[in-house]
């Protein structure tokens, strides 16, 4: 992926202090959804609408799935407006193929339209899980990877990512886990890496709490080649934090252009902008949900 990063003229830029769409910036992302999607803006007011890429999909808002790289966040719907998809990767990221199949199997039980949201590794999962599923109408990538077939997550962090510049020993603590593929181990980000780079815009106490409660991720999750690219046929939205030091803005922007996504760039943030500024992220998700109307 190209590392030369420039702010393109036809990309929506979200301010450091976007208009709050619900009270309380410390709330879980899902708490913002019912209020935001209850009153959809006109098409020309939607984030990223000036890009001219990604055609709106006719239909009615249905289920909203939020899939994170280390956890799945959900919320209850309000009045049928974007109810949340329940479920997740029970033991944390393990293997892209099986993680994607797990999510795809759940999606097949849903009869209505679905908007899938992926954060971090979750972006690779929705890229594969949604392939060939007619009920998935929109994809939203939040500081996430969107691999092409044959690419691995490990290739998409970006040349200046801390994951690319530091050694595995500096980055991770490792352990074995039951049923691991040959040569695979379970990774946990070291505290200093998590606090300074993964959650760099969160208060230190909150970042430390999240570090202590992180789920492990298998090395196989980041070395398994992607098989599908649902973004080739499904309209997508991309939220990019300019200060993401895990998957760099340059890498994300290259993937977003390749996918013809509607792009929102947030100045600042971190890899966890969905926690530090949930209102900004929710505005982009709401735009995808509203495109179904």
C-alpha positions as CSV (number, residue, x, y, z in Angstrom):
1,X,0.0,0.0,0.0
2,X,1.2,3.5,-0.8
3,X,2.5,5.5,2.2
4,X,2.5,9.0,0.7
5,X,-0.4,10.6,2.4
6,X,-2.1,13.8,1.2
7,X,-5.5,15.2,2.1
8,X,-7.5,14.8,-1.1
9,X,-10.0,17.6,-2.1
10,X,-13.0,15.4,-2.4
11,X,-12.9,13.7,1.0
12,X,-15.1,14.8,3.9
13,X,-13.0,15.9,6.9
14,X,-14.5,15.5,10.3
15,X,-13.5,18.2,12.8
16,X,-11.7,17.4,16.1
17,X,-14.9,18.5,17.9
18,X,-17.8,17.3,15.7
19,X,-21.4,18.2,16.6
20,X,-22.6,15.9,19.3
21,X,-25.4,13.6,18.1
22,X,-26.2,12.3,21.6
23,X,-25.2,13.2,25.1
24,X,-22.1,11.9,26.7
25,X,-18.9,11.3,24.7
26,X,-17.9,8.5,27.0
27,X,-20.9,6.3,26.2
28,X,-20.6,3.1,24.2
29,X,-20.8,3.6,20.5
30,X,-24.0,1.7,20.3
31,X,-25.8,4.2,22.6
32,X,-25.7,6.8,19.9
33,X,-27.3,4.8,17.1
34,X,-31.0,5.0,17.8
35,X,-31.1,8.8,18.1
36,X,-28.8,9.4,15.1
37,X,-30.6,7.1,12.6
38,X,-34.0,8.2,13.7
39,X,-33.9,11.3,11.4
40,X,-31.8,10.7,8.3
41,X,-30.4,13.7,6.6
42,X,-30.9,14.4,2.9
43,X,-28.5,12.6,0.6
44,X,-26.5,15.8,0.0
45,X,-26.0,16.3,3.7
46,X,-24.7,12.8,4.4
47,X,-21.0,12.4,5.3
48,X,-19.0,11.6,2.2
49,X,-21.9,12.2,-0.2
50,X,-19.8,14.6,-2.2
51,X,-17.4,11.9,-3.2
52,X,-19.6,10.6,-6.0
53,X,-18.7,7.0,-5.2
54,X,-20.8,4.2,-3.8
55,X,-24.4,4.2,-4.9
56,X,-27.2,4.4,-2.4
57,X,-29.1,1.1,-2.0
58,X,-32.9,1.1,-2.1
59,X,-34.8,-0.6,0.7
60,X,-35.4,-0.1,4.4
61,X,-33.0,0.0,7.3
62,X,-32.7,-3.4,8.9
63,X,-30.0,-5.0,11.1
64,X,-26.8,-3.3,12.0
65,X,-23.8,-5.4,12.9
66,X,-20.7,-3.9,14.6
67,X,-17.7,-6.2,14.6
68,X,-14.5,-5.2,16.4
69,X,-11.0,-6.6,16.0
70,X,-11.0,-7.5,19.7
71,X,-14.7,-7.4,20.7
72,X,-18.1,-7.0,19.2
73,X,-20.1,-4.0,20.3
74,X,-23.9,-3.9,20.0
75,X,-26.9,-2.0,21.0
76,X,-30.7,-2.4,21.0
77,X,-32.6,-0.8,18.1
78,X,-35.2,1.9,18.5
79,X,-38.4,1.7,16.5
80,X,-36.8,-0.7,14.0
81,X,-34.3,1.9,13.0
82,X,-31.0,-0.1,12.7
83,X,-31.3,-2.7,15.4
84,X,-28.0,-4.3,16.4
85,X,-26.6,-7.7,15.3
86,X,-25.9,-9.8,18.3
87,X,-22.9,-12.1,18.3
88,X,-19.1,-12.0,17.9
89,X,-15.8,-13.8,17.8
90,X,-16.2,-15.7,21.0
91,X,-12.5,-16.2,21.7
92,X,-11.1,-13.2,19.9
93,X,-9.5,-13.2,16.4
94,X,-8.3,-16.7,15.5
95,X,-8.2,-17.4,11.8
96,X,-9.7,-15.1,9.1
97,X,-11.3,-17.9,7.2
98,X,-13.1,-19.4,10.2
99,X,-13.9,-16.0,11.8
100,X,-15.5,-14.9,8.5
101,X,-17.5,-18.1,8.2
102,X,-18.8,-17.7,11.7
103,X,-20.1,-14.3,10.9
104,X,-21.5,-15.3,7.5
105,X,-23.4,-18.2,9.0
106,X,-25.1,-15.7,11.4
107,X,-25.9,-13.3,8.6
108,X,-27.6,-16.0,6.7
109,X,-30.2,-16.2,9.4
110,X,-31.3,-12.6,8.9
111,X,-34.0,-12.0,6.3
112,X,-33.8,-8.2,6.2
113,X,-31.1,-5.8,4.9
114,X,-27.9,-5.6,6.9
115,X,-25.3,-2.9,7.4
116,X,-22.0,-4.4,8.6
117,X,-19.5,-2.3,10.5
118,X,-15.9,-3.5,11.1
119,X,-13.2,-2.0,13.2
120,X,-9.5,-3.0,12.9
121,X,-9.3,-6.7,12.1
122,X,-13.1,-6.7,12.0
123,X,-12.8,-5.0,8.6
124,X,-11.1,-8.0,7.1
125,X,-13.8,-10.3,8.6
126,X,-16.7,-8.3,7.1
127,X,-14.9,-8.1,3.8
128,X,-15.0,-11.9,3.6
129,X,-18.2,-12.6,5.5
130,X,-20.4,-10.4,3.3
131,X,-19.2,-11.8,0.0
132,X,-22.1,-13.3,-1.9
133,X,-24.8,-12.4,0.7
134,X,-27.5,-10.4,-1.0
135,X,-28.9,-9.1,2.4
136,X,-25.8,-7.2,3.2
137,X,-26.4,-3.8,1.7
138,X,-23.5,-1.6,3.1
139,X,-20.1,-2.0,4.7
140,X,-18.6,0.5,7.1
141,X,-14.9,0.4,7.9
142,X,-13.8,2.2,11.0
143,X,-10.0,2.5,11.3
144,X,-10.0,-1.0,9.7
145,X,-8.4,-3.2,7.1
146,X,-10.2,-4.0,3.8
147,X,-8.0,-6.6,2.2
148,X,-8.1,-7.7,-1.4
149,X,-8.0,-11.5,-2.2
150,X,-4.5,-12.8,-1.3
151,X,-3.6,-10.0,1.1
152,X,-3.1,-10.6,4.8
153,X,-3.9,-8.2,7.7
154,X,-0.2,-8.2,8.5
155,X,0.5,-6.6,5.1
156,X,-1.9,-3.7,5.6
157,X,-0.7,-1.9,8.7
158,X,1.4,0.6,6.8
159,X,5.1,1.2,6.7
160,X,5.1,3.7,9.5
161,X,2.7,1.7,11.8
162,X,4.2,0.8,15.1
163,X,3.4,-2.8,14.1
164,X,5.8,-2.4,11.2
165,X,8.6,-0.5,13.0
166,X,9.0,-2.4,16.3
167,X,10.0,-6.0,16.8
168,X,7.4,-8.7,17.8
169,X,9.1,-8.9,21.2
170,X,8.7,-5.1,21.7
171,X,5.0,-5.3,20.6
172,X,3.6,-8.4,22.1
173,X,3.4,-10.9,24.9
174,X,2.7,-14.4,23.6
175,X,1.3,-17.6,24.9
176,X,0.0,-20.9,23.5
177,X,-3.7,-21.7,23.2
178,X,-5.7,-25.0,22.8
179,X,-6.3,-26.0,19.2
180,X,-3.9,-23.6,17.7
181,X,-2.8,-24.2,14.1
182,X,0.8,-25.4,13.7
183,X,3.2,-22.6,14.6
184,X,0.5,-20.2,15.8
185,X,0.5,-18.4,19.2
186,X,-1.8,-16.0,21.0
187,X,-0.8,-12.3,21.1
188,X,-1.4,-9.6,23.7
189,X,-0.2,-6.1,23.1
190,X,2.3,-4.9,25.7
191,X,1.1,-2.2,28.0
192,X,3.3,0.5,26.7
193,X,2.4,-0.2,23.1
194,X,-1.3,-0.3,23.9
195,X,-1.4,2.9,25.9
196,X,1.0,5.0,23.7
197,X,0.0,3.8,20.3
198,X,-3.2,1.7,20.2
199,X,-5.2,4.0,22.6
200,X,-3.1,7.1,22.4
201,X,-6.0,9.7,22.6
202,X,-7.7,8.1,25.6
203,X,-7.1,9.0,29.2
204,X,-4.2,6.9,30.5
205,X,-6.4,5.2,33.2
206,X,-9.0,4.2,30.6
207,X,-6.3,3.0,28.2
208,X,-4.7,0.9,31.0
209,X,-8.1,-0.6,31.8
210,X,-8.7,-1.6,28.2
211,X,-5.2,-3.0,28.0
212,X,-5.8,-5.2,31.0
213,X,-9.0,-6.5,29.6
214,X,-7.9,-7.1,26.0
215,X,-8.7,-10.4,24.3
216,X,-5.8,-12.3,22.8
217,X,-5.5,-12.6,19.0
218,X,-3.9,-15.6,17.2
219,X,-0.9,-14.9,14.9
220,X,-2.9,-16.9,12.3
221,X,-5.5,-14.1,12.2
222,X,-2.9,-11.8,10.7
223,X,-1.2,-14.2,8.4
224,X,-4.1,-15.8,6.7
225,X,-4.7,-14.5,3.1
226,X,-8.1,-13.0,2.4
227,X,-10.3,-15.0,0.0
228,X,-12.9,-12.5,-0.9
229,X,-13.5,-8.7,-1.3
230,X,-17.1,-7.8,-0.6
231,X,-16.3,-4.1,-1.2
232,X,-16.1,-4.8,-4.9
233,X,-19.8,-5.2,-5.1
234,X,-21.2,-3.7,-1.9
235,X,-21.2,0.1,-1.3
236,X,-18.9,1.0,1.5
237,X,-18.0,3.9,3.9
238,X,-14.6,4.4,5.4
239,X,-13.8,6.3,8.7
240,X,-10.1,7.2,8.9
241,X,-8.4,8.6,12.0
242,X,-5.3,10.7,10.9
243,X,-3.4,9.7,14.0
244,X,-4.1,6.0,13.9
245,X,-0.7,4.4,14.6
246,X,-1.8,0.8,14.2
247,X,-3.3,0.9,10.7
248,X,-1.9,4.1,9.3
249,X,-4.1,6.7,7.6
250,X,-2.1,6.3,4.4
251,X,-2.8,2.6,4.3
252,X,-6.5,3.0,5.1
253,X,-6.9,5.8,2.5
254,X,-5.4,3.6,-0.2
255,X,-7.7,0.8,0.7
256,X,-10.7,3.2,0.8
257,X,-9.9,4.5,-2.7
258,X,-9.5,1.0,-4.0
259,X,-12.9,0.1,-2.6
260,X,-14.5,3.3,-4.0
261,X,-15.7,4.0,-0.5
262,X,-17.3,7.2,0.8
263,X,-14.5,8.6,3.0
264,X,-14.5,10.6,6.2
265,X,-11.1,11.7,7.7
266,X,-11.0,12.5,11.3
267,X,-8.2,14.8,12.4
268,X,-6.4,13.2,15.3
269,X,-7.9,10.3,17.2
270,X,-6.2,6.9,17.5
271,X,-7.0,3.3,16.6
272,X,-9.7,3.6,19.2
273,X,-11.5,6.8,18.0
274,X,-14.7,4.8,18.1
275,X,-14.3,5.0,21.9
276,X,-12.8,8.5,22.3
277,X,-15.1,10.2,19.7
278,X,-18.1,7.8,19.2
279,X,-20.3,10.6,17.9
280,X,-18.0,11.1,14.9
281,X,-18.0,7.4,14.1
282,X,-21.7,7.1,14.5
283,X,-22.4,9.9,12.0
284,X,-20.7,7.8,9.3
285,X,-22.5,4.6,10.4
286,X,-25.8,6.6,10.3
287,X,-25.0,7.8,6.8
288,X,-24.7,4.1,5.6
289,X,-27.9,3.2,7.4
290,X,-29.7,6.1,5.9
291,X,-28.6,5.2,2.4
292,X,-31.0,2.2,2.5
293,X,-34.0,4.5,2.7
